């Protein structure tokens, strides 16, 4: 039903993400995996309730540094009789986030990792704002956010890692990743003053950046299905999606291995 925040479809998405995290025995970041929050709708000026789903995998090392891996599960819902399924935006990032969490429950990281399924991205990054303000992040030594939003659909095989202009220390790690078949890793979309070409605050990494937390945002450029009813499962490019998810996992592993030695500036 399009997973719009505050609708039945949105509630079903929350249930799905929570059940996946429960199945893999992720530890809650706070007292529960579910983290409710409220905000005022920009369209109707009414109060809306959202729910983030946030779990953690504890690191094996002694460092206090924490990583965050984020993806929003909400989308646009249904409009004028059409369902906006949001397969790429952002079921793709959510599925990858969940499978990375599953990987790290079996292969524990050195540093603790927050895995967050975020709500209400499409209405002003509200879930990310709530997470950054919560005690999961605020007051903690969160060293970097790896955000995924639209990673499964590219006929040109291009995946962008945005944010290296702001945090140059991330780029050598990303450039050292082993190439993946059918994926060209590009940098950019982070130059101030370039309008919609600047993705610095365009997805859930934005509130992390505003809080002074480094980020890398993985995503593709807009395609014909962006915010359209044609963003369907049948239109994703599966081989590209598989390879992008593996590449981003490689990035998370590399950051985990080097986190205590990185100067992001």
Rosetta silent file (secondary structure, phi, psi, omega in degrees, C-alpha in Angstrom):
SEQUENCE: XXXXXXXXXXXXXXXXXXXXXXXXXXXXXXXXXXXXXXXXXXXXXXXXXXXXXXXXXXXXXXXXXXXXXXXXXXXXXXXXXXXXXXXXXXXXXXXXXXXXXXXXXXXXXXXXXXXXXXXXXXXXXXXXXXXXXXXXXXXXXXXXXXXXXXXXXXXXXXXXXXXXXXXXXXXXXXXXXXXXXXXXXXXXXXXXXXXXXXXXXXXXXXXXXXXXXXXXXXXXXXXXXXXXXXXXXXXXXXXXXXXXXXXXXXXXXXXXXXXXXXXXX
SCORE:     score description
SCORE:     0.000 S_00000001
   1 L     0.000   13.496  173.443    0.000    0.000    0.000 S_00000001
   2 L    93.002   -8.430  170.699    2.960    2.308   -0.431 S_00000001
   3 L    61.160   30.923  178.424    4.124    2.430    3.215 S_00000001
   4 L   -66.499  137.983  179.847    3.082    6.022    3.860 S_00000001
   5 L   -56.250  132.285  176.992    3.817    7.109    7.435 S_00000001
   6 L    85.860    1.162  179.206    0.788    6.838    9.682 S_00000001
   7 L  -105.830  172.639  177.420   -1.207    4.533    7.387 S_00000001
   8 H   -60.285  -40.726  177.717   -2.029    0.842    7.615 S_00000001
   9 H   -63.308  -38.528  175.881    0.611    0.130    4.994 S_00000001
  10 H   -63.461  -39.808  178.562    3.156    2.069    7.030 S_00000001
  11 H   -65.157  -36.915  177.002    2.251    0.059   10.113 S_00000001
  12 H   -64.231  -36.870  177.996    2.717   -3.175    8.172 S_00000001
  13 H   -65.976  -42.195  176.489    6.196   -2.010    7.169 S_00000001
  14 H   -58.186  -46.994  179.262    7.055   -1.305   10.811 S_00000001
  15 H   -58.597  -43.289 -177.766    5.869   -4.802   11.756 S_00000001
  16 H   -62.207  -49.862 -177.991    7.937   -6.365    8.998 S_00000001
  17 H   -63.348  -42.758  179.041   11.181   -4.614    9.929 S_00000001
  18 H   -61.610  -44.895 -178.767   10.649   -5.311   13.630 S_00000001
  19 H   -62.782  -37.972  177.029    9.930   -9.003   13.016 S_00000001
  20 H   -63.366  -43.268  179.892   13.092   -9.362   10.942 S_00000001
  21 H   -67.748  -37.164  176.705   15.178   -7.771   13.714 S_00000001
  22 H   -64.357  -40.109 -179.327   13.507   -9.939   16.363 S_00000001
  23 H   -61.020  -35.948 -179.940   14.225  -13.043   14.316 S_00000001
  24 L   -93.864    9.079  174.847   17.946  -12.239   14.272 S_00000001
  25 L    58.280   39.943  173.194   17.906  -11.302   17.988 S_00000001
  26 L   -66.543  141.275  176.261   19.125   -7.753   17.523 S_00000001
  27 E   -77.843  139.063  174.991   19.474   -5.883   20.808 S_00000001
  28 E   -68.703  146.987  176.738   17.263   -2.797   21.140 S_00000001
  29 L   -74.390  -38.241  173.891   19.109    0.495   21.254 S_00000001
  30 L  -112.503 -143.647 -176.903   16.658    1.773   23.875 S_00000001
  31 L   -76.461  -17.320 -178.189   14.040   -0.188   25.812 S_00000001
  32 L  -146.326  156.048  173.473   12.405   -1.485   22.628 S_00000001
  33 L   -62.606  -34.217  179.767   13.224   -1.940   18.967 S_00000001
  34 E   -80.483  131.525  177.252   10.315    0.386   18.228 S_00000001
  35 E  -126.398   92.132 -179.896   11.001    4.076   18.793 S_00000001
  36 E   -68.436  151.080  174.974    7.814    6.150   18.338 S_00000001
  37 E  -152.949  162.257  178.443    8.027    9.852   17.557 S_00000001
  38 E  -127.469  157.562  177.906    5.691   12.616   16.518 S_00000001
  39 E  -158.476  165.857  178.540    5.900   15.570   14.164 S_00000001
  40 E   -97.176  125.059 -179.627    3.729   18.177   12.497 S_00000001
  41 L   -63.228  134.046  178.152    2.852   17.490    8.865 S_00000001
  42 L   -71.937  -25.505 -177.013    4.092   20.164    6.490 S_00000001
  43 L   -83.667  -46.828 -171.886    1.090   19.624    4.216 S_00000001
  44 L  -107.455   -7.836 -176.458   -1.833   19.503    6.634 S_00000001
  45 L    62.734   15.568  177.869   -0.321   21.069    9.784 S_00000001
  46 L   -93.680  161.952  178.379   -1.711   18.047   11.665 S_00000001
  47 E   -82.211  133.832 -178.423    0.177   15.889   14.142 S_00000001
  48 E  -125.327  142.704  177.008    1.535   12.633   12.717 S_00000001
  49 E  -107.014  133.613  174.899    3.029    9.659   14.540 S_00000001
  50 E  -122.950  168.237  179.887    5.936    7.685   13.118 S_00000001
  51 E  -141.250  115.468  168.039    7.903    4.693   14.379 S_00000001
  52 E   -82.411  154.476  174.740   11.580    3.975   13.821 S_00000001
  53 E  -123.712  114.234 -167.512   12.818    0.412   14.295 S_00000001
  54 E  -132.599  122.193  175.870   16.336    0.404   15.717 S_00000001
  55 E  -125.182  171.190 -178.525   18.565   -2.473   16.796 S_00000001
  56 E  -136.481  148.074  166.660   22.221   -2.900   17.661 S_00000001
  57 E  -114.573  124.757 -178.208   24.986   -5.435   17.244 S_00000001
  58 L   -74.528  138.961  178.032   27.597   -5.141   19.973 S_00000001
  59 L   -79.399  159.771 -179.401   31.211   -4.850   18.893 S_00000001
  60 L   -90.163  -13.370 -177.086   33.939   -7.183   20.078 S_00000001
  61 L   -91.204 -178.751 -177.853   36.487   -4.411   20.686 S_00000001
  62 L   -98.206   -4.774 -177.679   36.948   -1.942   23.511 S_00000001
  63 L   -65.732  145.855  176.200   36.481    1.236   21.450 S_00000001
  64 L   -85.394   -8.040 -177.652   33.571    3.509   22.321 S_00000001
  65 L   -68.054  140.969 -178.337   33.082    4.465   18.667 S_00000001
  66 E  -124.740  145.735  171.994   29.801    3.389   17.100 S_00000001
  67 E  -108.271  152.582  173.604   28.721    3.116   13.476 S_00000001
  68 E  -121.048  135.552  173.623   25.190    3.647   12.175 S_00000001
  69 E  -120.193  117.460 -170.296   23.707    1.909    9.129 S_00000001
  70 E  -126.243  152.300  173.926   20.439    3.533    8.102 S_00000001
  71 E  -161.626  140.086  179.119   17.684    3.186    5.517 S_00000001
  72 E   -93.347  140.790 -179.519   14.128    4.509    5.417 S_00000001
  73 L  -103.227  -10.826 -179.503   11.241    2.111    4.863 S_00000001
  74 L   -77.263  162.056  173.506    8.422    4.616    4.326 S_00000001
  75 L  -147.213 -153.736 -167.944    7.276    5.781    0.902 S_00000001
  76 L   -92.767   -8.067  178.683    4.483    7.840   -0.674 S_00000001
  77 E    78.634 -142.770 -179.125    1.492    5.559   -0.138 S_00000001
  78 E  -118.653  137.085 -178.967   -1.425    5.639   -2.585 S_00000001
  79 E  -138.021  127.559  176.948   -2.485    8.644   -4.629 S_00000001
  80 L    49.923   42.958  175.646   -5.455    9.013   -6.987 S_00000001
  81 L    83.802   -2.373  179.815   -5.944    5.257   -7.140 S_00000001
  82 E  -107.970  136.497  176.574   -2.287    4.424   -7.840 S_00000001
  83 E   -92.659  128.680  176.311   -0.023    2.636   -5.364 S_00000001
  84 E   -96.720   96.243 -170.571    3.501    3.995   -5.113 S_00000001
  85 L   -74.627  -25.022  175.689    5.331    0.822   -4.181 S_00000001
  86 L    58.757   48.186  179.596    8.770    2.362   -3.763 S_00000001
  87 H   -63.335  -48.083  177.039   10.744   -0.760   -4.649 S_00000001
  88 H   -80.341  -36.133 -174.566   13.949    1.191   -5.160 S_00000001
  89 H  -113.895   88.317    1.245   12.894    4.069   -2.871 S_00000001
  90 H  -139.632   43.944  171.562   13.554    2.618   -0.439 S_00000001
  91 H   -58.886  -31.224 -178.354   12.663   -1.021   -0.026 S_00000001
  92 H   -63.726  -48.010  179.187   16.071   -1.641   -1.603 S_00000001
  93 H   -67.423  -36.664  179.454   18.022    0.133    1.129 S_00000001
  94 H   -64.316  -45.060  179.436   15.866   -1.355    3.876 S_00000001
  95 H   -62.783  -41.770  178.570   16.397   -4.916    2.660 S_00000001
  96 H   -64.715  -41.118  178.052   20.151   -4.360    2.403 S_00000001
  97 H   -59.664  -44.704 -179.326   20.248   -2.854    5.894 S_00000001
  98 H   -64.696  -41.946 -179.253   18.437   -5.873    7.329 S_00000001
  99 H   -70.606  -30.854  173.420   20.693   -8.372    5.599 S_00000001
 100 H   -66.242  -40.430  175.869   23.788   -6.501    6.794 S_00000001
 101 H   -59.977  -42.300  178.653   22.414   -6.705   10.317 S_00000001
 102 H   -62.874  -40.556  178.714   21.927  -10.432    9.840 S_00000001
 103 H   -60.180  -45.190 -174.902   25.507  -10.754    8.558 S_00000001
 104 H   -77.359  -17.853  171.438   26.954   -8.970   11.585 S_00000001
 105 H   -69.755  -26.825  178.634   24.973  -11.043   14.063 S_00000001
 106 H   -90.895  -32.924 -178.781   26.873  -14.030   12.652 S_00000001
 107 L  -122.403   82.412 -171.853   30.158  -12.164   12.089 S_00000001
 108 L   -58.056  138.791  179.618   30.398   -9.658   14.971 S_00000001
 109 L   -78.524  169.606  174.079   32.041   -6.324   14.133 S_00000001
 110 L   -72.871  -43.239 -179.000   34.859   -4.690   16.060 S_00000001
 111 L  -105.113  146.891  176.892   32.734   -1.623   16.774 S_00000001
 112 E   -63.053  144.705 -178.192   29.104   -1.640   17.798 S_00000001
 113 E  -126.737  128.980  170.108   26.722   -0.896   14.934 S_00000001
 114 E   -87.367  128.146  174.286   23.272    0.690   15.067 S_00000001
 115 E  -112.486  116.871 -171.738   20.940   -0.679   12.388 S_00000001
 116 E  -124.443  121.247  165.971   18.008    1.668   11.865 S_00000001
 117 E   -92.011  116.011 -169.952   14.900    1.313    9.763 S_00000001
 118 E  -105.603  140.315  179.611   13.660    4.893    9.628 S_00000001
 119 L   -99.702  162.004  168.677   10.140    6.177    9.137 S_00000001
 120 L    60.729   32.003  173.016    8.904    9.484    7.674 S_00000001
 121 L   -67.784  -39.410 -173.476   11.886   10.227    5.437 S_00000001
 122 L   -69.659   -8.725 -178.633    9.574   11.312    2.650 S_00000001
 123 L  -120.855   38.681  173.285    8.047   14.056    4.811 S_00000001
 124 L   107.358   27.065  176.332   11.175   15.862    5.939 S_00000001
 125 L    57.466   35.069 -171.987   13.618   13.244    7.268 S_00000001
 126 H   -67.086  -38.105  179.308   11.565   13.110   10.444 S_00000001
 127 H   -65.555  -41.364  178.243   12.623    9.628   11.524 S_00000001
 128 H   -65.677  -39.231  178.042   16.297   10.446   11.164 S_00000001
 129 H   -61.252  -41.941  179.897   15.822   13.675   13.104 S_00000001
 130 H   -66.172  -40.393  179.729   14.173   11.706   15.917 S_00000001
 131 H   -64.468  -46.074 -178.288   16.931    9.093   15.937 S_00000001
 132 H   -63.615  -33.093  179.289   19.733   11.666   16.053 S_00000001
 133 H   -78.895  -16.807 -176.724   17.975   13.453   18.933 S_00000001
 134 L   -78.448  166.634  179.785   17.470   10.196   20.856 S_00000001
 135 L   -74.027   -2.956  169.529   19.909    8.745   23.372 S_00000001
 136 L   -65.010  -34.317 -175.543   20.815    6.102   20.784 S_00000001
 137 L  -116.961  -50.024 -176.687   22.896    8.788   19.089 S_00000001
 138 L   -62.217  127.297 -179.668   22.902   11.946   21.186 S_00000001
 139 L    83.894   -3.462  178.191   25.718   11.827   23.725 S_00000001
 140 L  -101.631  164.171 -178.678   27.214    8.719   22.124 S_00000001
 141 L   -92.362   64.054  178.981   30.433    8.440   20.134 S_00000001
 142 E   -79.410  114.872 -170.435   28.764    7.814   16.766 S_00000001
 143 E   -89.545  -27.917 -177.140   31.640    8.085   14.308 S_00000001
 144 E  -163.150  147.246  171.122   29.866    7.659   10.958 S_00000001
 145 E  -111.760  126.309  171.248   26.488    7.049    9.336 S_00000001
 146 E  -103.300  109.575 -175.814   26.284    4.787    6.297 S_00000001
 147 E  -110.318  137.139  179.019   22.962    5.619    4.655 S_00000001
 148 E  -121.128  125.956  179.581   21.352    3.704    1.782 S_00000001
 149 L  -150.698  104.586 -176.895   18.524    5.186   -0.259 S_00000001
 150 L    73.815   84.930 -177.641   17.799    3.829   -3.768 S_00000001
 151 L  -128.318   12.439 -170.463   20.520    1.267   -4.505 S_00000001
 152 L  -119.526    3.352 -172.195   18.783   -1.281   -6.752 S_00000001
 153 L  -140.167  106.517  175.606   18.006    0.364  -10.105 S_00000001
 154 L  -159.084  112.623  176.806   20.539    1.616  -12.636 S_00000001
 155 L   -70.283  -23.975  179.100   20.747    0.668  -16.279 S_00000001
 156 L   -88.810   -7.037  179.189   24.150    2.379  -16.428 S_00000001
 157 L    70.290   33.418 -176.331   25.470    0.461  -13.423 S_00000001
 158 E  -109.794  127.190  175.120   26.375    3.623  -11.508 S_00000001
 159 E  -120.551  131.586  179.048   26.334    3.914   -7.728 S_00000001
 160 E   -99.702  140.287  167.161   27.232    7.182   -6.001 S_00000001
 161 E  -111.521  104.028 -175.911   28.991    7.560   -2.673 S_00000001
 162 E   -99.356  144.602  177.264   28.127   11.104   -1.643 S_00000001
 163 L   120.165   -9.643 -176.439   29.721   13.002    1.215 S_00000001
 164 L   -69.695  -22.564  175.574   33.428   12.623    0.534 S_00000001
 165 L   -65.053  -39.247  179.820   33.748   16.350   -0.198 S_00000001
 166 L   -76.290  -33.561 -175.271   32.657   17.096    3.362 S_00000001
 167 L  -130.977   78.476 -173.465   34.638   14.244    4.909 S_00000001
 168 H   -58.288  -24.283 -179.657   37.715   13.594    2.726 S_00000001
 169 H   -66.263  -15.561  177.644   38.973   10.876    5.056 S_00000001
 170 H   -77.750  -26.626 -170.312   36.207    8.580    3.812 S_00000001
 171 H   -65.972  -45.054  179.301   37.359    8.641    0.203 S_00000001
 172 H   -58.225  -35.213  178.451   40.593    6.576    0.438 S_00000001
 173 H   -66.848  -43.328 -179.799   38.667    3.786    2.139 S_00000001
 174 H   -68.334  -37.708  179.374   35.987    3.808   -0.541 S_00000001
 175 H   -69.355  -21.943 -178.869   38.545    3.972   -3.347 S_00000001
 176 L   -85.442   -5.842 -178.818   40.346    0.945   -1.911 S_00000001
 177 L   -66.411  142.520  177.656   37.277   -1.302   -2.133 S_00000001
 178 L   -64.800  136.972 -179.972   37.559   -4.201   -4.538 S_00000001
 179 L   -60.694  149.921  176.022   35.580   -3.546   -7.735 S_00000001
 180 L  -116.174  136.649 -177.482   32.231   -5.272   -8.154 S_00000001
 181 L   -56.271  128.947  174.203   31.061   -6.580  -11.513 S_00000001
 182 L    79.223    8.179 -179.987   28.656   -4.224  -13.222 S_00000001
 183 L  -125.424  123.863  171.187   29.026   -1.420  -10.657 S_00000001
 184 E  -104.206  115.993  179.347   30.893    1.827  -11.202 S_00000001
 185 E   -86.187  120.744 -177.468   31.385    3.632   -7.888 S_00000001
 186 E  -116.758  160.070  179.384   31.265    7.378   -8.412 S_00000001
 187 E  -121.926  151.442  179.189   31.738   10.334   -6.086 S_00000001
 188 L   138.777 -158.155 -176.503   29.947   13.658   -6.001 S_00000001
 189 L    56.132   38.127  179.067   26.504   15.158   -5.469 S_00000001
 190 L  -142.493   20.107 -178.184   27.832   16.954   -2.400 S_00000001
 191 L   -88.565  118.944  179.407   28.934   20.361   -3.714 S_00000001
 192 L   -58.822  144.516  176.629   27.263   23.244   -1.837 S_00000001
 193 L    86.140    4.731 -179.474   25.300   25.668   -3.970 S_00000001
 194 L  -100.412   15.992  174.536   24.384   23.159   -6.681 S_00000001
 195 H    63.422 -131.626 -176.960   20.727   22.929   -5.708 S_00000001
 196 H   -67.764  -13.282  176.192   19.087   19.549   -6.233 S_00000001
 197 H   -76.220  -13.570  178.385   22.429   18.142   -7.402 S_00000001
 198 L   -95.015  112.567 -176.684   23.674   18.466   -3.818 S_00000001
 199 L   -93.085   12.058 -172.505   22.480   15.422   -1.867 S_00000001
 200 L   -56.766  -36.506 -179.527   24.005   16.502    1.445 S_00000001
 201 L  -120.822   25.247 -172.181   20.614   16.915    3.123 S_00000001
 202 L   -90.805   -9.510  179.241   18.465   14.924    0.709 S_00000001
 203 L  -147.570 -166.956 -166.679   18.063   11.737    2.755 S_00000001
 204 L   -69.476   -9.112  172.144   18.446   10.408    6.277 S_00000001
 205 H   -71.963  -19.516 -175.862   22.161   11.125    6.529 S_00000001
 206 H   -55.408  -51.138  178.310   21.244   14.834    6.570 S_00000001
 207 H   -63.095  -30.688  173.916   20.371   15.067   10.284 S_00000001
 208 H   -63.849  -47.131  179.065   23.582   13.187   11.125 S_00000001
 209 H   -58.894  -43.652 -179.826   25.554   15.715    9.086 S_00000001
 210 H   -64.733  -24.052  176.858   23.748   18.596   10.786 S_00000001
 211 L   -89.842    4.770  178.043   24.767   17.086   14.132 S_00000001
 212 L    84.364   15.407 -178.907   28.406   17.011   13.009 S_00000001
 213 L   -97.421  125.919  178.128   28.525   13.258   12.377 S_00000001
 214 E   -58.630  155.153  179.939   30.370   12.117    9.220 S_00000001
 215 E  -147.337  158.913  161.393   28.391   10.191    6.626 S_00000001
 216 E  -129.612  127.419  179.755   28.557    8.320    3.370 S_00000001
 217 E  -109.289  117.414  177.150   25.332    8.233    1.372 S_00000001
 218 E   -98.789  127.813  177.833   24.999    5.438   -1.179 S_00000001
 219 E  -170.702  169.666  177.386   22.389    5.891   -3.894 S_00000001
 220 L  -104.327  162.765  173.994   21.663    6.104   -7.593 S_00000001
 221 L   -71.123  161.727 -179.556   20.637    9.125   -9.601 S_00000001
 222 L   -55.923  140.116  177.399   16.941    9.686  -10.292 S_00000001
 223 L  -124.488  175.215 -175.496   15.423    7.262  -12.787 S_00000001
 224 L   -59.458  -18.903  179.282   12.012    7.208  -14.542 S_00000001
 225 L   -90.511   -2.691 -175.205   10.439    5.463  -11.544 S_00000001
 226 L   -61.359  119.276 -179.492   11.534    8.032   -8.981 S_00000001
 227 L    54.740   36.506  176.854    8.454    9.039   -6.968 S_00000001
 228 L  -127.212  159.816  176.554    6.252    7.419   -9.605 S_00000001
 229 L   -64.768   -9.358 -178.937    3.875    4.425   -9.493 S_00000001
 230 L   -89.695    7.446  173.908    6.388    2.647  -11.768 S_00000001
 231 L   -81.394   73.553 -174.690    8.941    2.201   -8.968 S_00000001
 232 L  -112.125  160.644  179.868    8.086   -1.493   -8.900 S_00000001
 233 H   -54.134  -38.506 -176.713   10.016   -4.654   -8.154 S_00000001
 234 H   -64.778  -17.970 -175.396    9.928   -5.666  -11.810 S_00000001
 235 H   -96.630   -6.841  177.599   11.916   -2.547  -12.754 S_00000001
 236 L   -70.866  163.518  177.274   14.925   -3.015  -10.481 S_00000001
 237 L  -108.529   95.721 -166.468   18.185   -4.325  -11.957 S_00000001
 238 H   -59.424  -42.989 -179.514   18.832   -7.413   -9.810 S_00000001
 239 H   -62.878  -42.516  176.701   22.468   -8.100  -10.684 S_00000001
 240 H   -60.680  -44.405 -179.016   23.348   -4.461  -10.025 S_00000001
 241 H   -60.579  -47.689  179.715   21.426   -4.536   -6.730 S_00000001
 242 H   -57.217  -46.452 -176.718   23.216   -7.638   -5.514 S_00000001
 243 H   -69.843  -35.847  177.898   26.617   -6.175   -6.324 S_00000001
 244 H   -65.981  -41.536  179.000   25.842   -2.777   -4.778 S_00000001
 245 H   -61.869  -41.031  177.993   24.736   -4.415   -1.528 S_00000001
 246 H   -65.832  -39.462  179.618   27.953   -6.458   -1.442 S_00000001
 247 H   -64.461  -42.705 -179.945   30.012   -3.342   -2.189 S_00000001
 248 H   -68.171  -37.546  173.130   28.362   -1.381    0.621 S_00000001
 249 H   -59.157  -43.129  176.360   28.915   -4.300    3.000 S_00000001
 250 H   -57.828  -39.934  179.205   32.595   -4.198    2.012 S_00000001
 251 H   -64.356  -44.429  178.968   32.592   -0.487    2.860 S_00000001
 252 H   -61.036  -42.743  178.063   31.058   -1.093    6.288 S_00000001
 253 H   -62.139  -40.803 -179.436   33.653   -3.784    6.981 S_00000001
 254 H   -67.926  -42.897  176.809   36.475   -1.469    5.918 S_00000001
 255 H   -63.754  -40.304  178.722   35.246    1.399    8.069 S_00000001
 256 H   -59.617  -43.024 -177.505   34.848   -0.993   11.003 S_00000001
 257 H   -68.042  -28.438 -172.360   38.424   -2.207   10.611 S_00000001
 258 H  -115.723    7.794 -168.135   39.898    1.311   10.417 S_00000001
 259 H   -59.688  -36.648 -176.597   37.495    3.408   12.454 S_00000001
 260 H   -75.844  -12.299 -176.462   39.880    4.206   15.314 S_00000001
 261 H  -110.811   -2.952 -174.915   42.569    5.433   12.929 S_00000001
 262 L   -83.189  134.010  164.318   40.528    7.525   10.482 S_00000001
 263 L  -104.342  111.319 -174.983   40.683   11.298   10.387 S_00000001
 264 L   -73.769  -20.540 -176.661   37.506   12.217    8.525 S_00000001
 265 L   -68.250    0.000    0.000   38.532   15.840    7.974 S_00000001
